[in-house]
Amino acid sequence: MHRYTRNSMIVVSVANGILLFGYGLSLPFFTIYLITQRHLTPAVAGLIIALAGLSRCVSSAISGELADAFGRKNVMMWGLFSQILAMFALGLCIELQAQAAWVLVTYFLTTFLGAFFRPAANAWVTDNTTGRNRVEAFGIIRIGLNIGWALGPAVGGFLVRYSYSMAFFLTAILYGITILYVSRLVHDRKRVLAAVKRKPSFVSTLLSLKDMRLAKICLYVVMITAVNSQLVVGLSVHCKQYLHMPEYYIGWFFTINGAVVVFLQYWATKLMAKMRLSTAMLIGCTLYAIGFGSVGFFGSFWLIGLGVFLAGVGELIVSPGEQTLVSNIASRETRGRYLGMLMVFYNFGSAAGFFMAGVLSDALAPVGLALPWLVVGAIAILAGLGFFCMRSSLTDKEDGKQNAPIPIKKDTITLN
C-alpha cells in the first residue's frame, strides 16, 4: 500500500477509534442504568436495546445513500454533529432525572444517528483504495475500532460508578473532538465528487438488492454476524449459567477476542491479500465454526479461551473481507449505497444473533450443552460455503486475485 494511502487509512482508523472509545464510555451501561436507576425489568430493558439496535438498520441505509449523493465527508460531519446534540441531550435528561419517555427518545435518537458515520467512512475508504489494497485498508480501520472498544468500556465502568450523566457528556465531547479531527484531515476526492451527480433515491437503495450478488453477500453476512454475536450473549450465558464461571473469566474472553484483532489484524490482511476473497471468507467462517462449535464440549477456561481465540481469528478475516467484497462489486456511483446496505444486514444479524442465543440456550442446552454450539458452528460453515460458491459470479478483480486484468465493461446498474 502506498504511504499516502496508508496514512489516510490511519487517519480514518483513529477517528473510528475515538468514536468507539466514546461509545464505550457510556452506551454499553445504558441497560444497567435502566434497570438500577429507572427500575425497569431486564426483559423490558433488553427489548428497548434491541429495538434501538434495529433502528440502526434504517439509518445505515440512509447514510450510504446520502454519502453517494452529497459526498462522504459531508455525511460524516452531519452525522457526528447531530449525534453530539442527541448525546448531550441524553446526558442532560439523565442528570435532570427527566421523565423516562424523554430519556428513551433521546437514547433512540443517539442510537439512530450513531450509524451514520461508518457507511460514509467505509465509502470514503473505498474511494481512496484499489481492489488490491482494500483488504489491508479495512483491516487498519478494524484495529482502530477494536482499540477504542477495548479501552472505552474499561474507563466507562469507573465513570458510571459516580455519574451516568458525566459518562454521556464525555462521550459528546469526544465526538466533538472527532468532528474537528475529521474536518481537518479527511477530504473527499474531487474526481469522485465530480463523477457522482445524482439525487438520493431511497427506493433505489432497496432495489439495489436486485443485484443478486449483493443480496447473497448480505444473506451470508446476517448468518456470520449472528454467529459472531454469540460472543456477547451466548458465551456469557453458557459460562455463567451452565459452567458457573466467575464474571471476570467472561471478561477475559472479551479481552482475548479484542487482543486477537489488535495484534493480528495487520498480518492477517497481509496474508489475505495473497488469496482470493472467496477462499479467505471460507477459511474465516470455518475458524468461526471450529472456535464456537467446540465451546460446548469444554468446561475449562483455557480450552474455551482457545475456542474464542480461533473465532477471533475468523473475525479478523471475515470482517474486512465482507466489506471489501461489497466495495469491489459496487460501481463508483453506488459504493455508499451498497456499503450502507451491508451495514443494514450487519446490524440485523447482530440483533438476530442476540435473540438466537437465548432461544438456543433455553431450548437445546438442557438437552446437551454442545447442541447450541453445534448449531452455531453449522451456520458458520453454511455462510462460508455460500461465500466460496460466489466465486463463479465474481471477476478475478472483484474476488481480489492479484494481478487480475481490469475488465473493460460498463456499469450495469441503472440509477434512478
N, C-alpha and C positions, 0 to 999 in steps of 0.2 A: 504494500500500500504506500502511495506517495506520502511524503512527510506532511504536506499541507492537508491532505485528506485525513490522515491520522489525527493531526492536531484538531481539525474541525470536529471529528468524532469524539475526541476527548472533551471538547467544549460542551457538546450536547450530553455526553455521559455525565459530566459534572453537574449540569443543570438538572438532569433526571435524578441524580443522587441527592442533591439538595432538596428537591421536591419530595422524594420518598422519605428522606430524613424528617422533613417537616410533617409529612403524613403520619409517620410512625410515632411522632411525639404525642399525638392526640387521638386520632380517629380509631386506632385499634382498641382504645379504652372506653369508647363511647358505649359499648354494650354494658360494661361494668357500671358506668355512670347511670344508665337507665335502670339497672337492677338495684343498685345500692342507694342512689340518690332520688330516683323517681319511683322506686318501689314497683317496677313492672316485673312480671314473671319472666323467667328465662325464655319461655316459649314465645311470648309476645315480643320481647326484645330481639330474639332471633329472627322473627318474622319481619320486623322493621328493618333489620340489617340486610336481610335477603332481598326485600323489595327495593331498598335503596340501591343495592348492587345491580339489580336488573335495570334500574334507570340508566346505568352506565352504558347499557347496550344501545339505547336510543341516542345518547349524547355522542357516543363513539362514531355512529353512522353520520350524524350531523357534522361533527368535526371534520371527518375525512372529506365530505362533500364541500364544505366551506373552504377547506385548505386548497382544493383544486380550483375553486372559483376566485378566491380572494388572496391567495398566497399563504405559504406555510407559516411564515413569521407572524403575519397579522393574526392568524387564528391562535397561534401560541400565546401571543400577547393579550388578545381579548380574553381567552380562556383563563389565563393567570390573573388578570385584573379583576374579572368578575368573581373568581374563586376567592380572592383576597377579601372582597366585600362580604361574601357569604360566610367565610370562615370567621371573620371579625364579628359578624352579626351572631353567629352561633356562640362564640365565646362570651359575647355580651348577654345573650339570653341565659346562659348558664350562670354567669356572675350575678345577674339581677334576679335569678330564680323565676324567670318568666313562666307563663303557662306552658304546659307540656306541648300543646299544639304548636306554639311558636318555635320551641326547641326542635321539634320534628320537621317543621317546614324548612328551617334554616339548615338542618342536617341533610335533608333530601337535596336542597339546592347545592350544598357543598359537594355531595357525592356526584350529583349530575354534572356539575361544572368541572369536577376533577378529572373527568375522562376526556376533556377537550385537548389537552396538551399532547398526549402521546401519539395519537394518529397523525396529527400535523407534524410532530417532530420526526416520526418514522418516515413520512413522505419527504421531509427535508433531507433525511439521511439517504434515501433512495436517489434523490436528485443529485447528490454530491458524491455518489459512488458509482462504480460499474458492477456488472454482474460478477466480475472476477474477485472483487474485494468486499462485496456487500456482506457476506457472512462474517468476515472479520469485523466490519463496522458495527453490525448489530451485536456482536459479541462484546465489543468495547462498551456499548451502551448498557448491556446487562451487568457488566462489572460495576458501573456507577450505581445502577439501580439496587444491586444487592448490598453494596457498601452502605448506602443510605438506609436500606431496610434493616441491616444488621445493627446499626447504631441508633436509629430513631426510637424503636420501642424500648431499648435499654435505658435511654435517657428519659423517655416519657414515663416509664414506670416510677421513676423517682419524682417527677414533676407532679403527677396526679395524686400522689400521697398528700400533697399540700394544697393544690388548687387545680381543679379540672379546667377552669376558665383560662388560667395562665398558660396551660399547655396549648389551647386553641389560639390564644393571642400570639404566642411564639411561632406557631405554625403559619399564621398570617404574615408575620414579619419575615420569616424565611421565604415565603412565596414572593414577598416584595423584593427581597434580595435577588431572587431568581429572575424577576422581571427586568431589573436593572442589568443583570448579567447577560441575559438573552438579548436585550435591546442593543447592547454594545458590541457583542461578539458574534451574533448569529445574523446572517444576511441571506436573503433569497437570491438565487442566481437570476440575473436579468434575462438570460436566454430562456430559462424555464418559464418565467413570468410572461414573457412575450409569446411563448408557444401556447399557454393556457389562457384562452379568451372565451369564456362561456359563463352563462348564468347557472347558479346552483339548481339542481333538479333532484329532489329527494325521491321522486318516483323512479328516476333512473338509478338512484342508489340501490333501491330494492331490486330493480330489474337487472342489476349487474350480476345477480345470481343466475341469470340465464346463461352466463358463461359457466359451463359445466365444470371446467377445471377449478374455478374459484369456489363453486358450490361444493365440490368434493373436498377441497382443502379445508373449507370451513367445517364440514361434517367431521373430518378426521381431527381437526383442532378441538372441536367440542369433546370428542372422545378422549383425547390425550390430556386435555386440560382437566376433565373430570377425574382422570387418574391422578394427575399432579395434585389436585385438591385434597386427596386423601392424607397428605402430609399434615394438613391443618386440623381436620376434623377426625377422619377415620383413625389415623395413628394415635391421636391423643386419647380418643375414646377406648381404643383397643388396649393401649398400655395402662391406662388408669383403671378402667372398669374391669378388665379381664385379667390383666397381669399384675395389677396393684402396684405399679411402679410409682415412685415419688415424682412430684411435678418437675423437679429440677432435671430428672432424667429426660423428660419430654422436651424441656428447654434445650438440652444438649443435642437432641436430634435436630432441632431447628438450626442450631449453631453449625452442626455438621453439614447440613444442606447448604447453608449460606456460604460456608468456608469453601466448599467444593466449587461453587460458581466463581467466587472471588479469585481463588488461586489457580484454578484450572481452565477457566473460560478462554483465556487468550490462546493457550496451547491447543485446546480443543478446536477452536475456529481455524487455527493454522492447519490442523490435520484435516478438517472438513473441506478446506479449500482445495485439497488434492483428490477429492472424490465427488461423485455425483450427489446432488442433494437428495434424490430419492433413496440412494443407498444409505446416506448418513441418517436420514429420518427413520429408516427401518432399524438401523443399529441403535439409535437413541430410544425408540419405542421398545425395543427388545430389552434394553437395560432397565427401563421403567418396569417392564413385566417381571424381570428377574428380581429386581430390588424390592418392589412392593409385593409381588406374588409370593415371596419367601417369608414375609413378615409373620404370617400366621403359623409357621412351623417352628418358630423360635420363641424362647422365653427369656433370653439373656439380653442385657443391654448391648453387649459388644456385637452379637450376631444381628440384632435388629439395626444397630448402628451401621453395620456393613451393608444391609439392605438399603438403608437411607442413603448411604454413600453412592451405591450403584444407581439408585433412582436419581440422585443429584447429577451424576454424570450424564444420564439420559436427558435430564432437563437442559443442561448447558449445550447439548447437541440440538434438541428439538426446537427450543425457543427461537434462536437466531435462524434456524433452518426454515421454519414456517414463515417467518417474516420475509426472508429472502425469496422464497418460492413465490409468495404473493407479489412482491415487488417486481420479480422477473417477468411474470405473466401480464402485468398491467402495462398499459400504454402510458406515455408521459402525461396525457390529459386525465387519466383515471387512477393515478397512483394513490392519491389521498382517499378517493372513494373506495378502492379495493382494500387499502390498509385499514380504513375505518370499519369496513365490513368484517375484516379479520378480528378486530377488537370487539365487535359486537358478539361474535360467536365465542371468542375467548372468555368474555365476561359471562356469557350464558353457560359455557362449560364449567366455569368455576361454581356458579350457583347450582347447577345440576350435580356437580361432584359433592357439594356440601349435603344436598338432600340425599344423594345416593349413599353417602357414608352412614347416615342414620338408619336408612332402610336396611342396608346390608347388615349392619351391626345388630339390629333388632330381630331380623328375620333369619339370618344364617349363622351368626356367631354362636347362639345357644346350641345349634346342632353340631357345629365343628368350627373351631377358631380359625382354621385355614380357609374355610369356604369363602368368606367375603373377599379375602386377598387373592384367591384363585380367580374369582370373577374379575377383580380389578386387573390382574395380570392378563387375562384373556382379552379384555377390552384394549389394553395397550398393544397386544400382538395384532389385533384386528386393525387398529389405527396404523401401525407400522406397515402392514401388508397393503393397506389402502394407499399410503404414500408411495410405496415401492411400485405398485401397479400403475401409478400415474406416469411412469417413465415413458410409456409408449405415446402419451399425449403431449409430452414436453419436447421442445427442441433441445439440442445439446447445450446451447447457450442458456436457456431457461433452467435446465437441470444442473447448471453450474459446472459443466465439463470444461476443463482447462483447454485453452487454445481452440475453442469451438469457433467455427466460421460464423460470421454475422449474417443471418438470413436477410435477403432483400425482399421485403414484403410490406404492404401497407397494413396499418392497424385495421382490424375487422370489427372493432367496437363502434357502434353507432351512438353518438351522443345526442341527447335530446336538448 
